[in-house]
Amino acid sequence: MSLAFLKNLAFPKEKQPVQGGTCPARHPPFDFEKNRADEHQPPSPALTQKRSESSWLSCESSVDLEAQKHQSQSSTSSLSKCEPEPKRRFHFKPSPRMISDAIIGLSDGMTVPFALTAGLASLGDTRLVVLGGLAELIAGAISMGLGGLLGAKSEAESYNATVCQTKKMMNTNEASVIVHEVLGRYRVPTPSIRDTFDSLKKNPEELLDFLMRFHHQMPEPENSRPFVCAATIALGYFFGGFVPLLPYLCVKRNEVMIGLWWSISVMAVALFAFGWVKTGVVVGWRGGENVRQAFKSAVQMLVIGGVAAGAAVGLVRAMNHG
């Protein structure tokens, strides 16, 4: 090692000059002329293959990104499906026809069976009152239901017959006269009436619907109307008539008069409440005028039921003493 040091000291090496400056460079200087010449030369096969591989990798990476995006969207949609949906509030509003049928069934059920049981109570046998009341309830409910069914079917038959007559009338000048009369009530100008009739005449179904609604005032009945009417009236009659029988089921056989007084008390409250509720459903619950109407209807139902029960009791007792 000492010999090498002495040799370097006796024979020093000459420093080679550095191109492009005094500082040593890690890379050779950039040759612009050579780069321009390389641009005009066609690329080598190795370079082409490398570029194709890089483009395929970039395409594959883009496909992977799309797949990941689609997967994230699907996972988001699945999570949204798993989330509980907001509860939908269901608002049921009975039709006026259904309210009318329920009133018919309940009013008859609360008066007729009550009067019958009150009359049978004068015979002094609770068992007889209960059996007679149940027989009347079942027979009355079936009879009232069949009456509602036949009435609704007759209404549908009347509507179909009126439709046939109206279709024949549409081919005459009478349809134009009716349209002018109906729209003239609302002070519609005559040119507008003519335009309206011409538009309706182009669509026979709309003209038929106009004549049925505004001239005959007969809306088309629903197909399920007869069955709904029968069920509503029958159930209303049965449940309304079952109320006066409850006190007789809670007393002994020889305590028929106690059952009668309890039946009168229960039916007085039931008739008053029914008259109040049926008017409140139809006209509303708020307001002084609505309250007065509900109170008036409740008193009417109470008086009608009391008169019917009193007449039945008096008639049975008169026949029994005679």
C-alpha positions as CSV (number, residue, x, y, z in Angstrom):
1,M,0.0,0.0,0.0
2,S,3.0,2.3,0.7
3,L,4.5,1.5,-2.7
4,A,1.3,2.5,-4.4
5,F,1.2,5.7,-2.5
6,L,4.8,6.6,-3.5
7,K,4.2,5.7,-7.1
8,N,1.2,8.1,-7.2
9,L,3.2,10.8,-5.5
10,A,6.1,10.4,-8.0
11,F,4.0,10.0,-11.1
12,P,0.8,12.0,-10.7
13,K,-2.1,11.3,-13.2
14,E,-3.3,14.1,-15.4
15,K,-6.9,15.3,-14.8
16,Q,-9.1,14.9,-17.9
17,P,-11.2,18.0,-18.8
18,V,-14.9,17.7,-18.2
19,Q,-17.1,18.7,-21.1
20,G,-19.8,21.2,-20.6
21,G,-18.3,22.8,-17.5
22,T,-16.0,22.3,-14.6
23,C,-18.5,20.4,-12.4
24,P,-18.6,16.7,-12.9
25,A,-22.0,15.5,-14.5
26,R,-23.8,12.3,-13.8
27,H,-25.3,12.0,-17.3
28,P,-23.8,13.1,-20.6
29,P,-25.0,16.3,-22.2
30,F,-28.2,16.2,-24.3
31,D,-27.6,16.2,-28.0
32,F,-30.5,18.1,-29.8
33,E,-29.3,17.2,-33.3
34,K,-29.2,13.5,-32.5
35,N,-32.7,13.7,-30.9
36,R,-34.1,15.3,-34.1
37,A,-32.6,12.6,-36.2
38,D,-34.1,9.9,-34.0
39,E,-37.6,11.3,-34.3
40,H,-37.6,10.8,-38.1
41,Q,-36.5,7.2,-37.7
42,P,-39.1,4.4,-37.4
43,P,-39.4,2.9,-33.9
44,S,-37.7,-0.4,-33.2
45,P,-39.8,-3.6,-32.8
46,A,-38.8,-3.8,-29.1
47,L,-40.0,-0.3,-28.5
48,T,-43.3,-1.0,-30.3
49,Q,-43.9,-4.1,-28.3
50,K,-43.2,-2.2,-25.1
51,R,-45.6,0.6,-26.0
52,S,-48.4,-2.0,-26.8
53,E,-47.8,-3.7,-23.5
54,S,-48.1,-0.3,-21.7
55,S,-51.3,0.6,-23.6
56,W,-52.8,-2.9,-22.7
57,L,-51.9,-2.4,-19.1
58,S,-53.5,1.1,-19.1
59,C,-56.6,-0.4,-20.8
60,E,-56.7,-3.2,-18.2
61,S,-56.4,-0.7,-15.4
62,S,-59.3,1.4,-16.8
63,V,-61.4,-1.8,-17.0
64,D,-60.6,-2.6,-13.4
65,L,-61.5,0.9,-12.4
66,E,-64.9,0.6,-14.2
67,A,-65.5,-2.8,-12.5
68,Q,-64.7,-1.3,-9.1
69,K,-67.0,1.6,-9.8
70,H,-69.8,-0.7,-10.9
71,Q,-69.2,-2.9,-7.8
72,S,-69.4,0.1,-5.5
73,Q,-72.6,1.2,-7.2
74,S,-74.1,-2.2,-6.8
75,S,-73.1,-2.4,-3.1
76,T,-74.6,1.1,-2.6
77,S,-77.8,0.0,-4.2
78,S,-77.9,-3.2,-2.2
79,L,-77.4,-1.1,1.0
80,S,-80.2,1.2,-0.1
81,K,-82.4,-1.8,-0.6
82,C,-81.6,-3.1,2.9
83,E,-82.6,0.3,4.4
84,P,-86.1,0.3,5.7
85,E,-88.6,2.1,3.6
86,P,-90.6,4.9,5.1
87,K,-94.0,3.8,6.4
88,R,-96.8,4.8,4.1
89,R,-99.8,6.1,5.9
90,F,-103.0,4.5,4.8
91,H,-106.0,6.7,4.9
92,F,-109.3,4.9,4.5
93,K,-112.3,7.1,3.8
94,P,-115.6,5.2,3.3
95,S,-117.8,6.2,0.4
96,P,-121.2,7.9,1.0
97,R,-122.9,4.8,-0.3
98,M,-121.2,2.7,2.3
99,I,-122.0,5.1,5.1
100,S,-125.6,5.1,4.0
101,D,-125.8,1.3,4.0
102,A,-124.1,1.1,7.5
103,I,-126.7,3.7,8.8
104,I,-129.6,1.6,7.4
105,G,-128.3,-1.6,9.0
106,L,-127.4,-0.2,12.4
107,S,-130.5,1.9,12.8
108,D,-132.8,-1.0,12.0
109,G,-130.7,-3.4,14.1
110,M,-130.9,-1.1,17.1
111,T,-134.6,-0.5,17.0
112,V,-136.4,-3.7,15.7
113,P,-134.5,-6.3,17.9
114,F,-134.6,-4.0,20.9
115,A,-138.4,-3.6,20.5
116,L,-138.8,-7.3,20.1
117,T,-136.8,-8.3,23.2
118,A,-138.6,-5.6,25.2
119,G,-141.9,-7.1,24.2
120,L,-140.8,-10.7,24.9
121,A,-139.6,-9.6,28.3
122,S,-143.2,-9.2,29.4
123,L,-143.5,-13.0,29.2
124,G,-141.1,-13.4,32.1
125,D,-138.6,-15.8,30.6
126,T,-135.1,-14.8,29.8
127,R,-134.4,-17.9,27.7
128,L,-137.4,-17.1,25.5
129,V,-136.1,-13.5,25.1
130,V,-132.6,-14.6,24.1
131,L,-133.8,-17.3,21.6
132,G,-136.4,-15.1,20.1
133,G,-133.8,-12.2,19.8
134,L,-131.2,-14.4,18.1
135,A,-133.7,-15.9,15.7
136,E,-134.8,-12.4,14.7
137,L,-131.2,-11.2,14.4
138,I,-130.2,-14.0,12.0
139,A,-133.4,-13.8,9.9
140,G,-133.3,-10.0,9.9
141,A,-129.6,-9.8,8.9
142,I,-130.1,-12.2,6.0
143,S,-133.3,-10.4,4.9
144,M,-131.6,-7.0,5.0
145,G,-128.5,-8.2,3.2
146,L,-130.6,-9.8,0.4
147,G,-132.6,-6.6,0.1
148,G,-129.4,-4.6,-0.3
149,L,-128.1,-7.0,-2.9
150,L,-131.2,-7.0,-5.0
151,G,-131.5,-3.2,-4.7
152,A,-127.9,-2.7,-5.9
153,K,-128.4,-5.1,-8.8
154,S,-131.6,-3.3,-9.8
155,E,-129.6,0.0,-9.8
156,A,-127.0,-1.5,-12.1
157,E,-129.7,-2.8,-14.5
158,S,-131.3,0.6,-14.5
159,Y,-128.0,2.2,-15.4
160,N,-127.4,-0.2,-18.3
161,A,-130.8,0.4,-19.6
162,T,-130.3,4.2,-19.5
163,V,-126.9,3.8,-21.3
164,C,-128.7,2.0,-24.2
165,Q,-131.3,4.7,-24.5
166,T,-128.6,7.4,-24.4
167,K,-126.6,5.7,-27.1
168,K,-129.6,5.8,-29.4
169,M,-130.2,9.5,-28.5
170,M,-126.7,10.4,-29.5
171,N,-127.5,9.8,-33.1
172,T,-130.2,12.4,-33.1
173,N,-130.3,16.2,-32.6
174,E,-131.6,15.7,-29.0
175,A,-128.0,15.3,-27.8
176,S,-127.0,18.7,-29.1
177,V,-130.1,20.3,-27.4
178,I,-129.2,18.6,-24.0
179,V,-125.6,19.8,-24.2
180,H,-126.8,23.4,-24.9
181,E,-129.2,23.2,-22.0
182,V,-126.7,21.8,-19.5
183,L,-123.9,24.3,-20.4
184,G,-126.4,27.2,-20.7
185,R,-127.1,26.8,-17.0
186,Y,-123.5,27.9,-16.3
187,R,-123.8,30.9,-18.7
188,V,-121.3,29.4,-21.2
189,P,-121.2,31.5,-24.5
190,T,-123.0,29.9,-27.4
191,P,-119.8,29.6,-29.6
192,S,-118.0,27.8,-26.8
193,I,-121.0,25.5,-26.4
194,R,-120.8,24.6,-30.1
195,D,-117.1,24.0,-29.9
196,T,-117.6,21.8,-26.9
197,F,-120.3,19.8,-28.5
198,D,-118.2,19.3,-31.7
199,S,-115.3,18.1,-29.6
200,L,-117.6,15.7,-27.6
201,K,-119.1,14.4,-30.8
202,K,-115.7,13.3,-32.1
203,N,-115.4,11.1,-29.0
204,P,-118.6,9.1,-28.5
205,E,-117.4,7.7,-25.1
206,E,-116.9,11.2,-23.7
207,L,-120.2,12.4,-25.0
208,L,-121.9,9.4,-23.4
209,D,-120.2,10.0,-20.1
210,F,-121.2,13.7,-20.3
211,L,-124.9,12.9,-20.9
212,M,-124.9,10.2,-18.2
213,R,-123.4,12.5,-15.5
214,F,-124.9,15.9,-16.3
215,H,-128.3,15.0,-17.9
216,H,-129.3,11.7,-16.3
217,Q,-127.1,12.3,-13.2
218,M,-126.3,8.6,-12.9
219,P,-122.7,7.8,-12.2
220,E,-121.5,4.3,-13.2
221,P,-121.9,1.8,-10.3
222,E,-119.0,-0.3,-9.3
223,N,-119.0,-4.0,-10.1
224,S,-118.6,-4.9,-6.4
225,R,-121.4,-2.6,-5.3
226,P,-124.1,-5.3,-4.7
227,F,-121.9,-7.5,-2.5
228,V,-120.5,-4.6,-0.5
229,C,-124.0,-3.2,0.0
230,A,-125.3,-6.6,1.2
231,A,-122.4,-7.3,3.6
232,T,-122.5,-3.7,5.1
233,I,-126.3,-3.8,5.7
234,A,-126.3,-7.3,7.1
235,L,-123.3,-6.8,9.4
236,G,-124.7,-3.5,10.6
237,Y,-128.0,-5.1,11.4
238,F,-126.5,-8.0,13.3
239,F,-124.1,-6.0,15.4
240,G,-126.6,-3.3,16.1
241,G,-129.3,-5.8,17.2
242,F,-126.9,-7.9,19.3
243,V,-126.4,-4.9,21.8
244,P,-129.9,-5.2,23.5
245,L,-129.4,-9.0,23.9
246,L,-126.2,-8.6,26.0
247,P,-127.9,-7.8,29.3
248,Y,-130.2,-10.8,29.0
249,L,-127.2,-13.1,28.7
250,C,-125.8,-11.8,32.0
251,V,-128.9,-12.4,34.2
252,K,-130.7,-15.5,35.5
253,R,-133.7,-17.0,33.8
254,N,-136.2,-15.6,36.3
255,E,-134.6,-12.1,36.3
256,V,-136.0,-11.0,33.0
257,M,-137.1,-7.6,34.3
258,I,-133.6,-6.8,35.5
259,G,-132.3,-7.6,32.1
260,L,-135.0,-5.4,30.5
261,W,-134.0,-2.4,32.5
262,W,-130.3,-3.0,31.8
263,S,-131.2,-3.4,28.1
264,I,-133.1,-0.1,28.1
265,S,-130.1,1.7,29.7
266,V,-127.6,0.2,27.3
267,M,-129.8,0.9,24.3
268,A,-130.4,4.5,25.4
269,V,-126.7,5.1,25.4
270,A,-126.1,3.2,22.2
271,L,-128.9,5.0,20.3
272,F,-127.7,8.4,21.5
273,A,-124.1,7.6,20.6
274,F,-125.0,6.2,17.2
275,G,-127.1,9.2,16.3
276,W,-124.1,11.5,17.3
277,V,-121.5,9.5,15.5
278,K,-123.4,9.0,12.2
279,T,-124.0,12.8,11.9
280,G,-120.4,13.6,12.9
281,V,-119.0,11.3,10.2
282,V,-121.2,12.9,7.5
283,V,-121.0,16.6,8.4
284,G,-117.9,16.8,10.7
285,W,-117.1,17.1,14.3
286,R,-116.0,20.7,14.8
287,G,-118.1,23.8,14.8
288,G,-121.1,24.8,16.8
289,E,-123.5,24.1,13.9
290,N,-122.2,20.5,13.5
291,V,-122.4,19.9,17.2
292,R,-126.1,21.0,17.2
293,Q,-126.9,18.8,14.2
294,A,-125.2,15.8,15.9
295,F,-127.1,16.4,19.2
296,K,-130.4,16.7,17.3
297,S,-129.7,13.4,15.4
298,A,-128.8,11.7,18.7
299,V,-132.1,12.8,20.3
300,Q,-134.0,11.7,17.2
301,M,-132.5,8.2,17.3
302,L,-133.2,7.9,21.1
303,V,-136.8,9.0,20.7
304,I,-137.4,6.6,17.7
305,G,-136.0,3.7,19.5
306,G,-137.9,4.5,22.7
307,V,-141.2,4.8,20.8
308,A,-140.6,1.5,19.0
309,A,-139.7,-0.3,22.2
310,G,-142.7,1.2,24.1
311,A,-145.1,0.2,21.4
312,A,-143.8,-3.4,21.3
313,V,-144.0,-3.7,25.1
314,G,-147.5,-2.3,25.3
315,L,-148.8,-4.4,22.4
316,V,-147.4,-7.7,23.9
317,R,-148.8,-6.9,27.4
318,A,-152.2,-6.0,25.9
319,M,-152.3,-9.3,24.1
320,N,-151.1,-11.2,27.1
321,H,-153.8,-9.8,29.4
322,G,-156.4,-10.2,26.8
